[in-house]
Amino acid sequence: MVEPTADARPDPKDRIESYEQHKQGLALRRAGRDEEAVAQFRKVLATNPRMLDAWQMLGLTLLRLGRSEEGLAALGKAVEIAPDRAETHLTLARVHGLDGRTDLAIEHAELAARRNPGKAYEVLAQLMMDRGQLDAAADYARRSLAADDQAVM
């Protein structure tokens, strides 16, 4: 018998209940019942602490509730689990950008560019515009279009 490694993913059949609970959390969130959604995502994570989507949604829901420190911590946990996931880095880039932490925003956008250059360069272009660095913004906009010709840029 082979022992699973710490990084081994569980058999999906063993996680059906977590998946169903996560869907309930998503439904609560869509209905605007954010406090209940937070409780539901935490319930999921209590039994399945490596469920990346639950960490992501917990973080986004906490941010929407104005609980920034908790939301960023949850998104940080998602980054720990999947450091190359562009979606999480893009979210963090946007949040940090809105909060005026441009250096952190740029760092996360650059990490996201490894997996999703079109969106990441678009975020970087916006960050450069916010800084008044219009030449850099134009360069990132061109790079965004080159990576994804369907991009908004």
ZAMARGU-4260 file (C-alpha; in steps of 0.2 Angstrom, whole numbers, plus 5000, padded with zeros to 4 digits):
<rodrens>
0) 5000/5000/5000 | 5007/5017/4995 | 5005/5031/5008 | 4999/5047/5001 | 5011/5062/5001
5) 5006/5078/5010 | 5004/5086/4993 | 4993/5072/4986 | 4975/5077/4981 | 4961/5068/4989
10) 4950/5057/4979 | 4935/5068/4974 | 4923/5055/4980 | 4929/5058/4997 | 4925/5077/4996
15) 4907/5077/4989 | 4901/5084/5006 | 4913/5098/5005 | 4909/5102/4987 | 4890/5102/4992
20) 4894/5114/5007 | 4904/5125/4996 | 4890/5126/4984 | 4879/5132/4998 | 4891/5145/5003
25) 4891/5151/4985 | 4872/5152/4985 | 4872/5162/5001 | 4885/5174/4994 | 4875/5176/4978
30) 4860/5180/4989 | 4869/5194/4998 | 4869/5184/5014 | 4888/5186/5016 | 4889/5183/5035
35) 4881/5166/5033 | 4892/5163/5018 | 4907/5166/5028 | 4901/5154/5041 | 4898/5141/5028
40) 4915/5143/5019 | 4923/5141/5037 | 4913/5125/5039 | 4920/5119/5023 | 4938/5123/5027
45) 4936/5115/5044 | 4934/5098/5036 | 4944/5102/5020 | 4958/5115/5024 | 4966/5113/5007
50) 4950/5118/4997 | 4957/5132/4987 | 4941/5139/4980 | 4934/5140/4998 | 4949/5150/5004
55) 4947/5161/4988 | 4928/5164/4991 | 4930/5166/5010 | 4943/5180/5006 | 4932/5189/4993
60) 4917/5188/5005 | 4926/5195/5019 | 4933/5209/5009 | 4915/5213/5003 | 4910/5214/5021
65) 4924/5227/5024 | 4934/5214/5034 | 4950/5217/5025 | 4963/5210/5037 | 4953/5193/5038
70) 4950/5193/5019 | 4968/5196/5015 | 4973/5182/5027 | 4961/5170/5018 | 4968/5175/5001
75) 4985/5173/5008 | 4981/5155/5013 | 4975/5152/4995 | 4992/5158/4989 | 5001/5146/5001
80) 4991/5132/4994 | 4993/5137/4975 | 5006/5150/4973 | 5005/5150/4954 | 4986/5153/4953
85) 4984/5169/4943 | 4966/5172/4949 | 4972/5174/4967 | 4986/5186/4963 | 4975/5196/4952
90) 4963/5198/4966 | 4977/5203/4978 | 4984/5215/4965 | 4967/5224/4963 | 4964/5225/4982
95) 4981/5232/4986 | 4980/5244/4971 | 4963/5251/4978 | 4971/5252/4995 | 4986/5262/4989
100) 4998/5248/4992 | 5005/5250/4974 | 5021/5240/4977 | 5012/5225/4983 | 4999/5227/4969
105) 5013/5227/4956 | 5021/5212/4964 | 5005/5201/4963 | 5001/5207/4946 | 5019/5202/4940
110) 5016/5185/4948 | 4999/5183/4939 | 5008/5187/4923 | 5016/5170/4923 | 5000/5162/4920
115) 4988/5175/4914 | 4998/5189/4905 | 4983/5197/4897 | 4974/5201/4913 | 4990/5204/4923
120) 4997/5216/4910 | 4980/5225/4910 | 4980/5227/4929 | 4998/5233/4928 | 4993/5246/4915
125) 4980/5252/4926 | 4992/5253/4941 | 5005/5263/4930 | 4991/5275/4925 | 4987/5278/4944
130) 5005/5282/4947 | 5005/5294/4932 | 5018/5283/4923 | 5009/5284/4906 | 5023/5277/4895
135) 5024/5261/4906 | 5005/5260/4906 | 5005/5261/4887 | 5018/5247/4886 | 5008/5236/4898
140) 4992/5239/4888 | 5001/5234/4872 | 5008/5218/4881 | 4990/5214/4887 | 4983/5215/4869
145) 4998/5205/4863 | 4994/5192/4876 | 4975/5192/4873 | 4968/5201/4858 | 4951/5200/4866
150) 4956/5210/4881 | 4948/5226/4886 | 4963/5237/4883
</rodrens>
